[in-house]
Structure formats: C-alpha cells, structure tokens
C-alpha cells in the first residue's frame, strides 16, 4: 500500500491505472477510521480492481466555532486499517496541497443544502461540495462510496456529480451500527460513559417513526411529534431537529405517499449525533 501526499501524484496514479483498464473504487474520509469506513472499503474492494481511500480533515466544512482542532487525527492507525483491508493507495494531502495560496473557487448546491444540516451549519456543505469536487477530479474513480449515516451529504454529492458531470458513480452504503443501534461515528469517542448509554435514543426515535409509518400513519407532523416525544424521555438528550422528508429533495412531507427519509440530530453533552432511516409505507388496500 502506498501513501500519496501530493495532488499531482494521485492524479498520475489514477491516469496510469485507467490507461491499463483498471477500475478504481474510492472512499473519501476524514480519517479516524472505524467499522463504518471498513464496510465502505470492503464494498469498494469487491467491486473494483484498485481502491483509493482519502484521509483529509477538510477545514472548509468547519465553522470557526466547531471542533476542527479537536477532530481526531490518527494517520498511522488509519493506514494500518487500510493496509489490512487491501487498500492500494491512501491519499493523505496537506491542507496547503488541497487549498494552495490564491485558491478562491468554491462549489455550492443551494437547494439540497439550505435545510437541516445546511441551516444548522451554514459553512458545512459549501466546504463538502468543494472538497468532493476536488477529490473526484483528482482520483477519477469509477465508483465512489459514501455512508448513509450522512444522508443529506450523500444527496448533495449525488446532485453535485450529476450537475457538474464529475467522474464516478456514487454508491450510498447502509449505516453501520453498534449492537444497541447507535450509528458509528468518529465523534462518538467524545461521549462520556453515561452519555454513551443515552445515545441510542436517537435510533429508537427514528425506529418509532418508521414503525408508525409501516403500521399506517401517514401524517408527517404526527410522526415528527412521536419521534420528539421519544427523545424527550432521555434527560441527557436535546433535539436539534427530527424531520419527515422526501428521500430525494429532503423537503418536509405533510403526507407520506410511499417513500420517506426520517432525519434526526440530537445533542448529548457537547456531541451532535446524526442519523436517519429510509422508510417505505405499505400500500393501502
């Protein structure tokens, strides 16, 4: 396994493989790799001839008040995991390599990014869209994998790729969870033991909403109230938002016709926990 630091070198690696007819799978990450990332890497390994994983804590998607300086950085651990999983190349650029002096261009996806995480974190999706555009342009993957846990991000990336004709088919891989349902996240390490015990309440709230839909409830507001009540039973948790949305546009649904995504973010201590469930309503007889 090679670790590449420069943008020119990763682009040259990609070009050489494509000349030989090699298919490239790509997993972009911010490092602090866990089993959720491992599942993405394994999917890429099965589908493609070569696999590249990027490890880059992207500063442009953090607001000044957010945890950029505290975000876990453990490159050696991440390299070891990638080596065990058969990754061919780790692309671990510096901030200066990705954003050289004089770089001013940014990318936005206004419609999909204006609600939910876009409202809570106004800087976030412009930073995500910009860095993903750069990474896909450099790596030129045949397929790129993103986790469903960051559902809105995955939808933004899909729109970005379609609108800008960027290389690679985007695959959204199912969320990997702990035994109690908590979605794996690099930020889970910030939870105290007591907070960790409280954290699965978000998944329980989403499950309650999904169960209501599957048993006939179609009113978005009623499902939202049910999810909020579920979280309210946990004293350590505070709701940022719980929403019933169209799975493609992410617009709130007053009435569910067939498909929906339940989006949720709660705060426990200093940690924002994010999760979602895709739900299909049963046809009414």
Helices and strands as residue ranges (DSSP letters): E 2-4, H 7-19, E 24-29, H 35-47, E 50-55, G 59-61, H 75-84, E 89-91, H 95-98, H 110-113, H 117-120, H 124-139, E 143-147, G 148-150, H 151-164, E 169-173, G 186-190, H 193-199, H 201-214, H 220-232, E 237-245, E 259-268, E 271-280
